[in-house]
């Protein structure tokens, strides 16, 4: 009974936490979200920007949709990060927040999520592969410590909840005659 109860609570937390986060996020002005996203990308991809590894994004737009948070935006890099509302991106990535956190923490492979249909990539295939490879080139250990620790802790909670949310099968011993 407690395993079933625990699984239900874990499933509800996985389902309702993004909705609880998404509500205030939806009320935030896009300009503020764009500024935060731009600064975060600047921190995470500073090394790649310094090494001119972001040139392929020049005049190209990549849409990011975090479905369960109702968060959607486009990014481009022309010497600095640009963030705008959805208009006309060349490639689009869509996933739920849990999967994106697990990818960021290197706990999940984007290809696996793609084939499990938990990550959607639509549009310019070549650009999509370049973006995916760019994201995989981010060394988790080299992330700024507050971001790395936050992502690690959040990924650990998500993994634990996903494990707890899986249905448990209890096999009864059949009576021997």
N, C-alpha and C positions, 0 to 999 in steps of 0.2 A: 504494500500500500504506500509506504513512504517513497519507494523508488518511482512509482507512478506520479505521486504528488510532486516530487522533486523535478521530474521530467516536465510536468506541466508548467511549473513555475519558471524553469529555465527557458522553455519555449516561449512563454509569455514575455519574459524579459528580452529575449532576442527579437521578438516581434514589436513590442510596444516602446522600448527605449528609443529606437530611431524616430518613432512618431513623436515622442515627447521632446526630442532634440529638434526635430524638424519644424515644430510649431513656432517656437521663438525665432528660429532661423528664417522662416518665411516672412516674419514681420520686420526683419533687419533690412535696411535699404541696400540695394544691389551695390551701390558705390562703396559701401563699407565692406561688403563681402569681397568685392573685387580687389580692394586694397589689401585685405588680409591674405587672399589667395596669391596675389602678386608677391607680397613679402615672403610668404611661405615658400613659393617656388624659387625665389631668389636665394633663400637660405639653403634649400635642399639641392639646388642645381648650380650653385656658385662655381664649383670646380669645373663642371661641364661647360659653363658659360666662359670661364677663363681660358679653357682649352679649345674654344671655338667649335664645340661639338653640337651647338644648337642652331647652326646655320641652316640646316634642313627645315627649320620652322619659320624661316624668314618669309613673310607674306603668305603663310599657311596658317589655318586655324584648326584647332583640335577641340572638339566638344567633349565635355565631361558631364555625365549625368549620374548623380548618386540618387538612385531611384527611391529608396526608402526615406531619404531626407528631403525629397522634392527639391534638390539642389542641382541646378544646371547652369553651365557657363561655357565659354570658349576661351582658349588661351592661344597666344602666339608669342614669338620672341623675335624682336628686331633690335637687338642691342640691349633691350630691357623687356621685361614681361609685360604683356598687354592682356587684359581680361575684359571680356564683354559678355553681354547677355547672348543667348542663342540667336544666331541669325543664319549663317550659311557656312558651316565648317566643312572642310575636306574629309575629315574622318571623325567618327563619334565613338566614344567609349561609354558603356553603361554597365553599372553593377550596383549592388547594395553596399551599404557602408561596411558591414562586417567583412565582406570579401576584400574590399579595398584596404582595410586595416591589416588583414592577414597578408596581403601581397606586400604592403609597405613594410611589415615586420619580417618579411622573407619566410613566412610560415606556410605560404601557399604560392603555387606557381601559376602565373597568368594563363599559360597554355592549358593547364588542367582545368581551370575555371572556365575557359572558353569552351572546351569540349564538353564540360558539364552544363553548359548554357547558363552559367552564373555570371559570365562576363561577355558582353556583346561588343563587337567591333564592327562598325559599318562604314562604308565609304572607301576612300583611297587606301587600298591594301598596303602598298609600299610605304606610305606615310605612317599608317598604323603600326607596321612592323618596326619602323625607325623609332617611333614613340615608345613602343613596348621595350625595345632594346635599350633605349635611353633610361627608362625607369628601372630596368634591371641592372643598369650600370651604377646606380646609386648604391654606394657601400653603406649598409645599415650602421655599421660601427662608426662611420665618419659623420653621421648626422649630428646636428647640435644636440648636446646631452639632454636638455629638457624635452625636445621632440622625440628623441630616441627612447627615453625612459617612458614617456607617455604612451608611445605606440607599443612598446613592449608590454606594458601593464594592460593596456586595452586589448591587445591581441591575446594575452594569457586569459583574460576574463572571457573573451569571446570563445576561445577554444574550449574552456571549461564548460561554458553554457551549452555549446554545441554538443559536447560529449554527454552532458547531463540530459539534454533534450532528446537524445536518441531513445527510441522505444526499447524497453528491456523485456526480453522474453524469459519467462521463468518456466523452466521445464519441471513438471511434476514427475516424481518417480512412479512408474506404474507398479501396481501391486504384483508381486510374484506369487504364482499359485503352484 
